[in-house]
Amino acid sequence: MSTLGSFIWSIADRLRGPYRPNQYGNVILPFTILRRLDCILEPDRETVRTLAAAYQNPARLRMEVNRATGRPFYNTSKYGFDNLLQDADGLEDNLVDYIDRFSADVDVFEYFDFKKEIIALEKAGLLREIVKSFGAVDLHPDVVSNADMGDAFEYIIRKFNEAANETSGDHYTPRDAIRLLVDLLFAEKDADLTGAGIVRSLYDPTAGTGGMLALAEEHLLAQNPAARLSLYGQEYNPQSYAICKSDLLAKGHDASNIAFGNTLTDDAFKSRKFDFCMSNPPYGVDWKQYAKAVTKEKAEAGPYGRFAPGLPATSDGQMLFLLHLAHKMRAPEDGGGRAGIVMNGSPLFNGAAESGPSNIRRWLLENDLVDAIVALPTNMFFNTGIATYIWILDNTKHPDREGLVQLIDGTSFWTKMRKNLGSKGREISDIDRAQVLRLYADFTDADPDFSKVLRTDEFGYWTITVERPLLDEDGKPVLDRKGNPKPDSKKRDTENVPFTYGGSTSGAAARVEVIQAYFDTEVKPHVPDAWIDWAKVKVGYEIPFTRHFYKYVPPRPLVEIDADLEKQVAKILDLLHEVEG
């Protein structure tokens, strides 16, 4: 638990009565951000006021402030937490003035509808007390690190969502899961990240409160303090957007790189590609309300649009974000890009041959974009205990990894938490993470119990339609005009033929040969009158992750099972005798 978060949340006790518990966050979150920014601005407040008097043009003022303070944002108000309370009667107006005089890039308070909350607090007679409470907390980065601030925000949001009976997983991802994703994302490029003066871009289309961006930057700077990482993100939840943007402001980043809006319907960075992309999109979220816009974009963008390979079912939009990330990776001729995304199990196998999901997998695999897929332990996330996976995409694979996909079973690499946080009862410790990264690095030499390296064509198959003749009353086939037997739709069946059946590989020439060999061996002996409808052959791709790591455990001997049953029966009889006697 975050001690700072707990302290800040305790201020919410003063809101009881006028506010319901599910409304506390509307006050606590913006006040926390305001106090954080106030502490950062305090040392240079007089300098900025002097510059504001000298330069009326906002662009020039921004440039001069940046030169004087090293920060791109500023506030020109004569107020701050140090003097807001001196004018008791004007507190409401003065606080609004303070918020209004932030530079244009600090738009975060609009997304909290903060002025409305200030008016409500004043009416309830609580504004002075809340301002005083926050004024007593020092949230300067020298006192409260960015990591601790992130933990505090996560704690507050979790408490807020528990009170509102909502799910916190929509807004942020556990730090241990992010660290593993970041380490895997940078694993193949670490050698490139140690050069002097390097500049890299990183993008998260579902930025949440900015945890992924923050930890990715932390990873890079730990390796190379001289490196520069340009952070970009988009977020559609107003509060999460405000937190993410204010976090980057506090660190001196260009906050205009954080955009508000729905990535699926309005890509805020259409013309940009990135060195690294990462995302934890919502699982199983319905996108019917966006379907018209997404389908329209797919039709108008043509074969090179982000959704060109296919569309998933409208009941689950995860694979739209998967396609989006693949589309946003820097082109190979410009140095290439890598992407990491956390999803549940359905994108691995859902959808039949030539369905949207299957076609998306086909496009990714045939273009050799899938580098690795890692199964995470269950009970890793705050809002779900289901199986989750990290996909790593790469459009400039190391030569040793070309044409191959590594599957890593990381489900056993976890440490039990002392106290559950929602559904999260397990975490990936530093040791656990190192074991997974070792498996990734060892690649074909890794322990086969935990790592499998497969050719991309090993995930492909043909779905064939097997027909049998319609019979008349005498049991003879009914023929069509050309003298061919008519198929009986009630006996129609399908079979999935692996591209690699019989050791063969896919290809136009091999297709008929492999399918026929499968049919002659696996089908014909059982139904001699059957035939293949070649016009209905479909191509499919799936990634049967669990099948590759399945371990057969033989059942216990019957003697042991009988002995156990006898013991249980004896116990039951003893209990019955006690009740009767």
N, C-alpha and C positions, 0 to 999 in steps of 0.2 A: 504494500500500500504506500502511496505517496504521502509523506508527512506534510509537505507543503499543500498538496491537494486537499488533505483532510482538514488542515487549518483554514484554507480558503472556503471549503464547503461548510465549515462550522459557522461562518458568517451568515449562511443561509438560514440558520435557526432564527435570526432576527426577522426573517421574512414571513414566518408563520402567521397565519391569519389572513392578511391581505393577499398573499400568494399561496397557491396550491403547490405541493411538492414538485409536480411536473412542470412548474413554471419557474422554479428557482434558477435554472440554467440561463434563462433569458436575462437575468440580472448579473449572476456570478461570472459568466464567461466574458461579456464585454467589459465589465469592471476589471477583471484580471488582465485582459489585454491592455486596457487603458493605463492601468498602473504600471505594467511592464514597459510600455512605450514612454510613460512619464519618467520613469527611473532612468531610462536611456537618454532622454532629452535633457534632463536636469542640469548636467555639468555645462552645457553649451547654450542654455536658455537665453542669457543676456546677449551672447554673440549673435544668435539668430535674430533676436529682436532688433538689434542694431542694423544687421544686414537687411531686414525686412523694411526698415525705414528708408534705407538707401536705394533699394532696388524694387521697383513696383512690378516689373515683368516677372511672372512666375517661372519661366524657363531660365532667365538670368539668375533669379534668386536661388533656384534649385542648384544651379551650377556653382554659385558662390558659397552656398551652404555646404555643398559636397566638398568643395575645396577647403573650407575652414574646419569642418567637423569629421569628414570622411564618411558621412551618411547621406543617402539620397533623399531622405524624407525629413520633414521639419514641422514645427508648429509655431505660429507667430502670435498666439494669444498671450495676454499678460498674466494669464492664470495657469496654475498647475496645482498638484495636490498640496504643495507647500503653502499656498495662500487661498485656496478655494473657500476654506471655512471661515476666513476673516470677515467676509461679508455674509452674515447669516441670512439676511432677507433676500439677498440676490443669488443664493447658491444655485437655484435651478437655471436661471438665465446665464450665469457665469460658466456653469458646466457645459451648457449647450454651446456657448461661445468658444470654449476650449476645444470641443469636438469639431466645430465648424472650421477652425483655423489650422487644422492639419493640412499638409500639402495634398494635392489631388490624388496621389497614389495611395493615400491612406483612406480607402473607401470602406474599410471593414465594418465601421459602426452602422452604416446604412443597412447592412445585411443582418444586423441584429435588431433593426428598428429601435435603436437605442434611445433616441429622443423620446419616444413613446413611453419607454420604461422609466426614464428620468421624471417625466410628468406624473406617472402613476406612483412612483416612490415618494415624490413630494406631496401628493394628495394623501398618501397613507401616513405621512409624517415620519418616513424612514430614510429619506435621502441623506440627511446630515449624518446619521449614524453609519450608514453604509460607506459614505465617502471617508469618514473618520477611520473606520475599520480598515479599509484598503490603504489609506494613507500611512497606516502603521506597519505595513508589510513592505519590505525592501525587495523588489523583484529585479534589480539590476543584474545583468548577465554575470558580473563579477561575483555576485552573491549567490544567484540561482543560475546554474548552468543551463544551456539550451536543452540538454538531455533531461535534467530535472524538471525544467519547465514543461517539456513534452509529457513527462510522466504525470505531472500535475494536471495538465489538460485532459489526459486520458482518464485519470481518476475522476475528475469532475464530470466528464461526459458520461462515464459509466454510471455514476451515482444519479445523474440527471435522467438517463435512460431507464434505470431501474425504477425510479419514481414514476416515470411516464409509461412504464411497462413496454418499452421499446427495445430494439436490438442495437447494441453498441457496435457490432461488427460491421454495420454499414458505414461507419465513420472512421474507424481506424483498425489497424492490423497489429497483433502482438509483436513486440520488439524482437523476440527470439526468432519468429518466422521471417521477419524482414531481414534480420542479420544473415540468415542462411541464404535467402534469395539474393541479397546484395553480394555476398561472397561468391556465390555461383555465377552471378552476372559478370563479375569482374575477373573470374578465375582464368579465363583464356586470354585476358587482355592485361593482366597485372604487369607483364614485362613492358607493355607500351605506356603504362601509367607512371613510370618512375623518371621519365625524362624531364629535363629542366624546362620550366615555363609552359608545360602542356596545358591545353584548354580542352575540356570535354563538356558535352551537353548531356543532360539527363532529364527524362520526361516521364511524368505520371499522369495519365488521363483520368484517373479516379483518385485524385490526390488526398482526399480526406483531410485530416488535420496536418498533413505534411510529414508524417513519420518516415515514410520510405525515402523521400527526398533528403531528409535530415540525416538518416543513417548512411545513405549512399555517400553523402558528402563527408561524413565522419570517416568512413572507410578509406576514401581516396586521400584525404588530408593526413591520415595516419601513415600512409605509405609515402606520400610526397607533399610535405607542407607547402611547397612552392607551386603546386598545381592549382588550377582554377577550374571550378565546375559550375557551369551555368545551369541553373535549375528552372525547369518549366513544369507547369501543372495546370490541370483544369478540374473543377469540382462543382457539383450542382447543388449540394446541401449548403444553404447560406451560412450557417454557423461554422461548419467545418471549413468552408472557404475562407471565412474571416480569420479563423485561428491559423490556418496554413499561411495565409498572406502576411499576417502580423508576425508570425514566426520568422519568415524570410526577411521581412523588414528589419526585425531586431538583429539579424545576422549581417545586414548590409547588402543583401541581394537586391536585384532589380525586381521590385514587386509587380511590375507590369507583366512579368513572365507567368504570373498566376492568374488564370482567367476563370470567370464564373460562367457556368452554363453546362448544358448536357453535351458531352463529347459525341454521343451517337447521332445527334441531330444537328449539331453545330460545332465542328472542329475548329477551335479557336486558333490553331496553328497550322492551317491548311498547307501553307507553302514551306513548312519546316520539316526537316528530318533530323534525327538525333543519334548520337553515339550509343546511348543506352536508354532503354525504355523499360518501365516496370509498372505493374498494376495488380491490385487485388479487387477485381470487380465484384459486385454483389452476386451471390449464387442464386440461381433459380428465380430471378426476378423477371416478371412479365414485361415485355416491351411492346405490347399491342398498341398502346397509345402513341408509340413512335413509329409503328410499322409503316404508315403511309409515307413519312418523310424518308425513312431508311430505304424502302423499296424504290421510291422516286430517285434517290441519289444513286442507287445501284444501276437503275436503268439509264440514267443520264451520264454517269461517269464512264461507262463502257468497260472494256477489258482490263483497264489499269486502275480502276477505282478501288477503294479500300474494301468494299463488300462484293467485288466481282466474283470471287470463288464460290459464294453461296451464302444462304441465310439460314440460321438455326430456327427451331420452332419458336413462336412468339412467347412461349411460356418460360423461356430461359435465354437471356441475352449474353451469357458469358462469352460465347464464341464470337460475338460481334466485337468485343474488346480484344480478343485474340487476333482477329483479322486486322483491327485498327493498329495494334502494336506492330504487327508484321509490316504494315504499310508505312509506319513512321520510322523504321530503322534506316539509318543512313545508307545510301546506295553503295554496293561493293566497290564501284570505281572511285568513290569518294572516301574510301577507308572502311566501309562496312559498319554494321551495327549489331548489337545484341539486345535481346528483350527477355524479361522474366515476368511471368504472370502466375498468380495463385488461383486455382480453380478446383471445383469438386470433381468427382469421378465421371460425371456424365459426358463431358466433351471427349473422353477417351473412346467411347464406344456407341453413344446414342445415335439413332438414325440408321435406317437400312441403306443398302447400296444406292448411290446416286441421289440420296436425300441431301438436304443442305449441310448438315453436320458432316456426313461422309465426304461430300465434295470439298468441304473446307480442309478436312484431314488430308484428302488426296492432294490438294494444291500445296499444302505445307510440306508434305513428305516428298512429292515428286519434284518440288523445287529445292529439296534438301535444306529446309529451314529449321527443322527440329533437331536440336543438339542433344538435349537430355530432358528426362522427366523424372522427378523425384517424388516418391510417395512420402507424405509427412505422417507423423503419428496422429492417431485420432485424439479427440479432446484437446486440440491445440488452440482453438479459437474461442472467443468469449460467447459467441451466439450459436455455436453448433458443435456437435461432437462427431460429425460425419467425416469420412475420409477426404483428404485434400491433397492436392498435387501442385508442385512447382514445375512449370514448363519453361525451358530455356530455349530461345530461338537465336539463330546466328546465320547471317547471310554471307559470311566470309569464314567458314570453318577452317580450323587447322587441317592441313592435308591428311593427317592420320585419322581424322574424324569424318572426312567427306563420305557421303553416302551411307552414314551409320547413325543410329540413334541409341543413346545409352539410357537404360531404365535402371533406376536406383531405388531399392526398397529401403527407405529410411524409417519405416514404421516402428522399429524397435530401438531407435536412438532417441531416447527421451528420459527426462528426470521428473519424478513426481514433485509437484509443488506442495509447499507446506499448507497452503490454503487455496481452495478453488476460487477462481474469479469467473462467475457465471458458469459456462460449460467448460471453461479452461481449467483442467486439473493437471496438465502436463506442460513441460517447457523443454526447449532444446538448449541444453547447457553448452558452454564453450567446448567441452570435450565431445559432446554429441555432434556438434557442428563440425568439428575437426574430423571426425570419423566419416561423415558424409562427404566432406571435401576431399578426403584421401581417396575414397572410392571413385569420385569423379576424376581426380588427377591420375589414378592408376589405370583408368579406362579398361582396355582389354586384359590387363593384368590384375584387375580387381577381383575380390572374393566373389565367385559366381553365386554364392548363396544370397548376396546382396546387390549384385550388379550384373546386368545382361547387356551385351552390345549386339544389336541386330541391324541387318541391312534394311533400308527403307522399303524395299519391295516385299519384305517379310510381313508387312502389315496389310498388304493388298490381297484382294480376293475378287473372284467373279461370282455373282449370283446367277445361277442358271435355273430356268423354268423347265421342269420335267413333266411331260405330258403322257397320259395313257389313253387308249382308245375308248370311245363311247360304244357300248355294246347294245345290240338289239335284243329282242326277247329270246332269240335262239343262242345268245352268247357270242354272236359274230360282230366284228367291228362295223360301225356305220361309216360309209365312205362319202366324201364330198364329190363335187362335179369332176374333179381331176383324178378321182380314184384313190385319194389319200384318206386314211382314217381320220375321222373327226375326233378332236380331243374331248375328254369328259372333264368338265370344269370341277366336278366334285372330287376327282382323283388327282387334280393338279397339285404339284408340290414344287418346292424350291430347294436348291442345295448351294452351299457356299464352297467354292473351289479355291483354295489358296494359290496365289501366284507361284508359290514354291512347291506345289504338289509334285511329288516324285523327284524332288531335287532340281526341278526346272526353274527358270526365272521368267519374269514377265517379258512381254514383247509381242508385237503384232504377229510375228511368225509362230511364236510358241503358244499363243492363245488357244487356237483350235486344237492343237496337239495335246496340250495339258488338260483342257476341259474334256476332250474325248477320252483320254486315258483315265481320268477320274471317273467319268460316267461308266466306262466299260468295266472298271474294277469295283467301284463302290455302289453303283446303282443297278446296272444291267443284270447282274446275277440274282438280284432280289425281285426285280420286275422286268422280265424279258421282253414284254411288249411295249416298254416305255421308249420315249425318244426326247431329244432336246429341241426346244423351240429357240433356234439360234437368233431370231429377231428380238428376243427378250433378254439377252445376256446383258447384265449390268456390272459396272465396276464399283467396288466398294473398298473402303479403308477403315480399319478399326485398330485400336491399341489395347489388346486384352492384357492389361498390366498384371492383374492378380494371377492370371493363368500362367504367366512366365515364372512366377515365384511360388506356385502351388507346391506344397510338399505333402505327399501321401502319408497319412498316419494310419497304420493298420488298426482295426478294432481290437479290443482286448479279447483274450480267449473266452469262450462261453463259460468255461468252468469258473473263471474269476467273476464274471457277471452274475452267474447263478448263486455263487457264494455270498456276494454283496446283497442280492435280493433276499436271500434267506435271513441274513442279519437284520435287514430292514423290517421284514415281516415279523421276526421275533420281537423287535422293539415295539412294533404296533400292537402286537398281541399283549405284551407286558403292560402297555399303557391302557389298553381296553380292560384288562383284569383289574388295574388300579381303580378305574372309573366304576366298574361293577362292584368291586369289593369294598 
